[in-house]
Amino acid sequence: MADEVKEPCVRHMLVIDAWFNNGFNKAQAMRDHGYAENTCRQMQGQIFNRPDVKAEIAKRKAKLANRFKLDQDWIVGQLVNRAKAGETLAKFKQVADDGSLFWDFTNASQDELALVEDMGVDFVKGKDGVNVKKFTIKTPDSHAALMALGKHLGIFTDKLEVSGGSLIERLQAGRNRLASGEDTPDPETRH
């Protein structure tokens, strides 16, 4: 029989609740439940890497994903739609007889209209002093969507990959080089 992971203690459950509610800020979730500031900044792993806490977080994420029918394909599809919003909406730009641009969403589908986050009309004075309608729309941030897609695909990462053994092995190798005189720093170039 596999080892069964116990449920987290009440304090850890409260931290998990806060983490889900605050937008996944670990330090703030810990701070909200009485942890010292240094602990919040430096020792998040002591709570969030515990097997019981990891299991509870995974359970809650799976429950949310199932409840809202969220899966990786759906999320990637939504990000692609946002990244391509400019292309999708370009067909709705029209040119008036006077050469000005305007938007005509007459035959737009619900999915296409969902890409328009905000729309406004301003009246501005044209070159000849006549009031001109200026249509403005706000579309999703395609750059943010592309960055999220790149991170998902592993093209962009927030982690620095270090090779060459563990940190302890690299520190010891550096100490050995210094002790042997191989890597003696030049006093003129020290900062």
N, C-alpha and C positions, 0 to 999 in steps of 0.2 A: 504494500500500500504506500502511495506517495505521501510525502510530508504535506500535511495540510497547513496552509498559511492562516494564522489567526487574524481576527479582525483587529484593526488598529485601536489603540486606546482612545478615550474620549477626546483628549487634547489634540491628538493627531487627526482625528475625524473632523474636529472643528477647523484645524488648519487646512485640511483638504477641502472642506466646504468653502472656506474663505478664498482659497486658490481658484476654485471653479467660478466663484462669484466676482472676483476682482480682475478677471482677464488673464489669469495664470501668472501672477506675480508672486513668486515663492517668498521673497523677503517680506513683502507686505502682509501676506497671509500669516507668516510666523509672528510678525510684529503685532498684528491685530489680536493675537492670542497669547501675549505676555512674554514672548522670547526677547532676550536682550538684543540690543542693536548689533553687537559684534557677532552674536550667534546668527542673526538674520542675514548678515552679509557674508559670513565666512563658513558657516556650517550647515547650509541648506541640505547638503547631501546626507547629513546624519538623520534627517527626517525623510526626505523625498526619495532616498535610495534604499530605505528599509523595505524588505520583501512584503510586509503587510501593507504598507502605504502604497507601494507600486501596484500591488494586486487590487487594492481598493480603487485607485485611479483608473487602472485598466478596465475594471468592472463598470465604473461610471461612464467612461468614454464609450464603451461598447453599448451601454444602455442608451446613451444619447444618440449615437449613430443609428441604432436600430429604430429608436422612436421617431427620428426625423428622416429616416431612409437615406442617411448620408453614407456614402462610400467614396473611395478614392476616385473612381471614374467620374462620379457626379461632381466632386470638387474640382478635379482637373478640367472637366468640361466647362464649369462656370468660370474658372480662371481664363480659359481660352476665349470664351465669349467676351469677357471683359477686355482682354488684351486686343481683340479684334474689333472692338466697338466702333472705332473710327472707320474701318473698312465697311462694316455692316451698315452703318448709318449714312455713309457717303451717298448712297443712291437716293436719299431723301433731300439732299441739297438741290435747290432749284435756282435758276438764274432768271430774274425778272427782266422785263423789256428794257429797263433803265440800267441794267448791268449789275444790280445789287443781288446779293444772295438771300435766299429765304429757305425755310424748312417746310416741306409738305409731307406730312405723315398720313395722308389719306388712306393708303393701302398697307400701312405697317401692321405687322402681326403683334400679338401681345409680347412675344419674346423680344422683338425688335424695340418696341416701346419701353420694355423693362430696362433697356440700356440707357435711356434718357433719365438722368437723375433729377434734373431741374430744367425748366424752360422759362424764358422771360422775353418780353418785348419792351424795347426802349424806343423812345422817339427822340431823334437827334436832328439838329439842323444840318442840312446838306450844304454843298458848296454854293448853291444858288439861294440859300436861305429858306428853302422849303423843308418842312418836317419830313424825316425819313424814318421808316420803321426799321429797327435793328433787332433781329431775332438772335437770342443767345440760348445755347443749351449747355448743360454740364453732363459730361459722359464719365464713365468709370475711369479710374486712374490706370491706364494701360501699363505704365511703367511698373507700378506696384504688382499688377497681375503677372507681368513677365518675370519680375524678380521672384515672386512666390513659386511660379512654375519652374524657374531655374533652380531654386533651392530644392524643390521636390524631386527634380530629375538628377540632382547631385552636381549640376553644372556650377552652382555657386554654393559655398559652404561658409558657415560662421565659425567653423572649428579649424584650428591650425593643426595639420597633421605633422607630427615630428617622428622622424625615423632614426634608427641608430641605437636601439635598445631603450631600456627604461631610464627614467630620470636619474635614478640612483647610479646606474652603470655609467651614464654620461658624466655625472659629477665626479665619480671616482676616477674615470679616465682622465678628466681634466686635472684633478689633484695629482695623479701619477705623473702627468706631463710636466706640471709645475715643479714637483719634487725632483724630477730627473733633470730639470733645467732646459728641457726641449722648448718650452713655450714661455720663456721669460719675457714679460712685457718690457718694451722700451720706455724708460722713464720720460723721454721727451714726448711720446705720443699718448701718455696716460691722461685721462680727463678727470 
